Amino acid sequence: MSVHDDLTAVQRSLDDLVRSVGRLEKQVGSDSLDVRRVRTDADHLRESVALLRAASPSETVRPERVPIPDTPYDRTLWADAEDEGLGSREGRAP
């Protein structure tokens, strides 16, 4: 799943939670301290998910691929360069 899919699933779950808390408020009454705490916590979760959604990239940006040819490089490009590979100045490996 992508981040967008996960955030959408969390948002749906939070919407269900908010509806359930609303039904609970009707049954128990909104004067109850515990119900007010649950309502406040649900609101904080909604705000946090909204911040996550705003901070997450809308789609994954992938760097552009650069093809590397299988053909050998033109040796004239390095005609005046010294070979700096393994080995000593005399050109023999240790």
C-alpha positions as CSV (number, residue, x, y, z in Angstrom):
1,M,0.0,0.0,0.0
2,S,1.1,3.5,-0.7
3,V,1.2,6.3,2.0
4,H,-1.8,7.8,0.3
5,D,-3.8,4.6,0.6
6,D,-2.8,4.2,4.2
7,L,-3.9,7.7,5.1
8,T,-7.2,7.2,3.3
9,A,-7.8,4.1,5.3
10,V,-7.0,5.9,8.5
11,Q,-9.3,8.8,7.5
12,R,-12.2,6.3,7.0
13,S,-11.6,4.7,10.3
14,L,-11.5,8.1,12.0
15,D,-14.8,9.1,10.3
16,D,-16.3,5.9,11.7
17,L,-15.0,6.7,15.1
18,V,-16.4,10.2,15.0
19,R,-19.8,8.9,14.0
20,S,-19.7,6.3,16.9
21,V,-18.7,9.0,19.4
22,G,-21.6,11.1,18.2
23,R,-24.0,8.2,18.8
24,L,-22.5,7.6,22.2
25,E,-23.0,11.3,23.0
26,K,-26.7,11.0,22.3
27,Q,-27.0,7.9,24.5
28,V,-24.8,9.0,27.4
29,G,-25.1,12.7,27.1
30,S,-22.5,15.3,26.1
31,D,-22.1,16.5,29.7
32,S,-20.0,13.4,30.7
33,L,-16.4,14.2,31.1
34,D,-15.3,10.9,29.6
35,V,-17.3,11.5,26.5
36,R,-15.9,15.0,26.1
37,R,-12.4,13.5,26.4
38,V,-13.1,10.9,23.7
39,R,-14.6,13.6,21.5
40,T,-11.5,15.8,22.0
41,D,-9.1,12.9,21.3
42,A,-10.9,12.0,18.1
43,D,-10.7,15.7,17.0
44,H,-7.0,15.7,17.8
45,L,-6.5,12.5,15.7
46,R,-8.3,14.1,12.8
47,E,-6.1,17.1,13.0
48,S,-3.0,14.9,13.1
49,V,-4.0,12.9,10.1
50,A,-4.7,16.1,8.2
51,L,-1.2,17.3,9.0
52,L,0.2,14.0,7.9
53,R,-1.7,14.2,4.6
54,A,-0.5,17.7,4.0
55,A,3.1,16.8,4.7
56,S,3.2,13.6,2.6
57,P,4.1,13.8,-1.1
58,S,1.1,13.4,-3.3
59,E,3.0,11.0,-5.6
60,T,6.4,9.4,-5.5
61,V,8.9,11.3,-7.6
62,R,11.4,9.0,-9.1
63,P,14.7,10.3,-10.6
64,E,15.1,10.2,-14.3
65,R,17.0,7.1,-15.5
66,V,20.1,7.7,-17.6
67,P,20.9,4.9,-20.0
68,I,24.5,3.7,-20.0
69,P,25.5,2.2,-23.3
70,D,27.2,-1.3,-23.4
71,T,29.6,-0.1,-26.1
72,P,33.1,0.8,-25.0
73,Y,34.0,4.4,-24.5
74,D,36.1,6.3,-27.1
75,R,39.7,6.0,-25.9
76,T,40.6,9.4,-27.4
77,L,38.6,11.0,-24.6
78,W,41.3,10.1,-22.2
79,A,44.3,10.1,-24.6
80,D,46.3,12.6,-22.4
81,A,45.2,11.3,-19.0
82,E,47.3,9.0,-16.9
83,D,46.0,5.7,-15.8
84,E,45.3,6.0,-12.1
85,G,44.3,2.4,-11.5
86,L,45.9,0.0,-9.0
87,G,49.7,-0.4,-9.3
88,S,52.8,1.6,-8.9
89,R,54.3,4.4,-11.0
90,E,56.1,1.8,-13.1
91,G,52.8,0.3,-14.1
92,R,53.2,-3.0,-12.2
93,A,50.9,-4.1,-9.4
94,P,52.5,-4.6,-6.0
